[in-house]
Amino acid sequence: MVRIGSRKWTGAQIERLIVLIDAGSSAASAAVVLKRSITVVQTKARSLGKPFQVAAAHR
């Protein structure tokens, strides 16, 4: 069953995601640029073997 709103990733979108990750962008920033949810962007990044860097929590 296909979920409503499900879209396939194009090669250009994957390349853009990799560029954003390599540039140090956050998952939230990449989600805005790619017009996808943060969770979808994070999942795709992990599936590509390039997870987003988690910022250290400031106390």
DOLUMTOR-865060 format. One record per residue (C-alpha): residue in one letter; x negated, y negated, z. Coordinates in nm, 4 decimals, padded with zeros to 6 digits. Layout:
<atoms>
a | X | Y | Z
...
</atoms>
This chain:
<atoms>
m | 00.0000 | 00.0000 | 00.0000
v | -00.1367 | -00.3408 | -00.0976
r | -00.1166 | -00.6100 | 00.1647
i | 00.0520 | -00.9362 | 00.0768
g | -00.2115 | -01.1957 | -00.0048
s | -00.4803 | -00.9369 | -00.0701
r | -00.7349 | -01.0582 | -00.3250
k | -01.0362 | -00.8847 | -00.4696
w | -01.3763 | -01.0451 | -00.4334
t | -01.5288 | -01.1668 | -00.7600
g | -01.8998 | -01.1464 | -00.8267
a | -01.9224 | -01.5256 | -00.8080
q | -01.7538 | -01.5312 | -00.4658
i | -01.9899 | -01.2651 | -00.3325
e | -02.2905 | -01.4583 | -00.4620
r | -02.1551 | -01.7769 | -00.3025
l | -02.1052 | -01.5943 | 00.0286
i | -02.4644 | -01.4684 | 00.0233
v | -02.5941 | -01.8199 | -00.0499
l | -02.3895 | -01.9602 | 00.2388
i | -02.5169 | -01.6926 | 00.4792
d | -02.8791 | -01.7486 | 00.3716
a | -02.8336 | -02.1239 | 00.4197
g | -02.7266 | -02.0651 | 00.7804
s | -02.3582 | -02.1530 | 00.7415
s | -02.1093 | -02.0352 | 00.9992
a | -01.8370 | -01.7863 | 00.9179
a | -01.5819 | -02.0649 | 00.9655
s | -01.7562 | -02.2896 | 00.7116
a | -01.7846 | -02.0083 | 00.4599
a | -01.4168 | -01.9237 | 00.5101
v | -01.3184 | -02.2798 | 00.4214
v | -01.5405 | -02.2880 | 00.1132
l | -01.4164 | -01.9490 | -00.0088
k | -01.0531 | -02.0136 | 00.0936
r | -01.0353 | -01.6916 | 00.2945
s | -00.9866 | -01.6121 | 00.6617
i | -01.2826 | -01.6057 | 00.8987
t | -01.2235 | -01.2368 | 00.9721
v | -01.2237 | -01.1417 | 00.6030
v | -01.5435 | -01.3382 | 00.5411
q | -01.7172 | -01.1797 | 00.8418
t | -01.6087 | -00.8312 | 00.7358
k | -01.7341 | -00.8819 | 00.3805
a | -02.0658 | -01.0181 | 00.5053
r | -02.1161 | -00.7127 | 00.7279
s | -02.0250 | -00.4782 | 00.4412
l | -02.2962 | -00.6465 | 00.2331
g | -02.5474 | -00.5929 | 00.5132
k | -02.5788 | -00.9678 | 00.5736
p | -02.3824 | -01.0499 | 00.8895
f | -02.3549 | -01.4105 | 01.0055
q | -02.5944 | -01.5183 | 01.2787
v | -02.4196 | -01.5635 | 01.6112
a | -02.5055 | -01.8928 | 01.7783
a | -02.6295 | -01.8589 | 02.1347
a | -02.3781 | -01.9797 | 02.3918
h | -02.4750 | -02.3027 | 02.5662
r | -02.4127 | -02.3207 | 02.9370
</atoms>
